[in-house]
Amino acid sequence: MTHAPGLIVANYGRHFLVENAQGARLICHSRGKKSQGVVGDRVQWLASEDEGTIEKIEPRRNLFYRQDEVRTKTFAANLDQVLILLAAEPEFSSMQLSRALIAAEEQHITPLIALNKSDLTVPFARAWEWLLPYRHMGYDVMALSLKNENASRATLTARLAGRTTLVLGPSGAGKSSLINCLIPGALVQTGILSQALNSGKHTTTSTTWYWVDADKTTALIDSPGFQEFGLNHIDPGQLAAYMPDFKPHVANCKFYNCSHLHEPGCGVISAVKATDEADTISVNRYKIYSDLYAELKQIRHY
């Protein structure tokens, strides 16, 4: 029997939804006990009587995931960018934002930060100011008001066209609004399928691929969960290399294995400034680095 090429477009625990070359979608399962596939994987699959079997996963360009002490949570593979959706209200965590950015940097995936609820003038101005260090780092930070669907659709379409984008966001940021803005009705269809696959139990843990355009050149991947973002897979010694505001100053350190915490002649420590200026490291970002370094070092029992 010949294998056929396909794309994993949804993951429901032990089941996968695979899109074939003709655009039809069918339920497949992994061969063997382990479910290795993730949304975005290109696969070779084999038809069976009522379902398909995934026989092979093609090599990945990248894999976006988080890892804590208990488990590894994979989001998606073969991404062009990660869109991190925040909102002026409720207030977002700069630590969680930094964790997601570091995970993207480590896998060479372009991060894009979107700040929703620009219609809330005062909270938005405060949040936009809070994101100043990230703009200085060169990250693309865009303003959105998903209440104004037409303007938001135009802004998003320009940033997403021709790319595969994973959407991450804490509860209340407007992730469902963003997906419905670009692909009306998509979440309702997904909910129906999700219920069918989980014997009537609605799940919010599935990751799902949506085509934005009829030509299938632009894809959006919805992912659950953003509250906890473990980085146990990151080596503490490499942490500064994944933080664009730190990276230029590492070259100025006196010692090649500098931890940037206490060593004399540290280029990073000398760049920490109380004011948010270009080519400096903010006090908040330095605290994030030192807290993360301590966490990762403890995990490895150095």
Secondary structure, 3 states (H helix, E strand, C coil): CCCEEEEEEEEECCEEEEEECCCCEEEEEECCCCCCCCCCCEEEEEECCCCEEEEEECCCCCEEEEECCCCEEEEEECCCEEEEEEECCCCCCHHHHHHHHHHHHHCCCEEEEEEECCCCHHHHHHHHHHCHHHHHCCCEEEECCCCCHHHHHHHHHHHHCCCEEEEECCCCCCHHHHHHHHCCCHHHHHHHHHHHHCCCCCCCCCEEEEECCCCCCCEEEECCCCCCCCECCCCHHHHHHHCCCCHHHHCCCCCCCCCCCCCCCCHHHHCEECCCCCCCEEHHHHHHHHHHHHHHHHHHCC
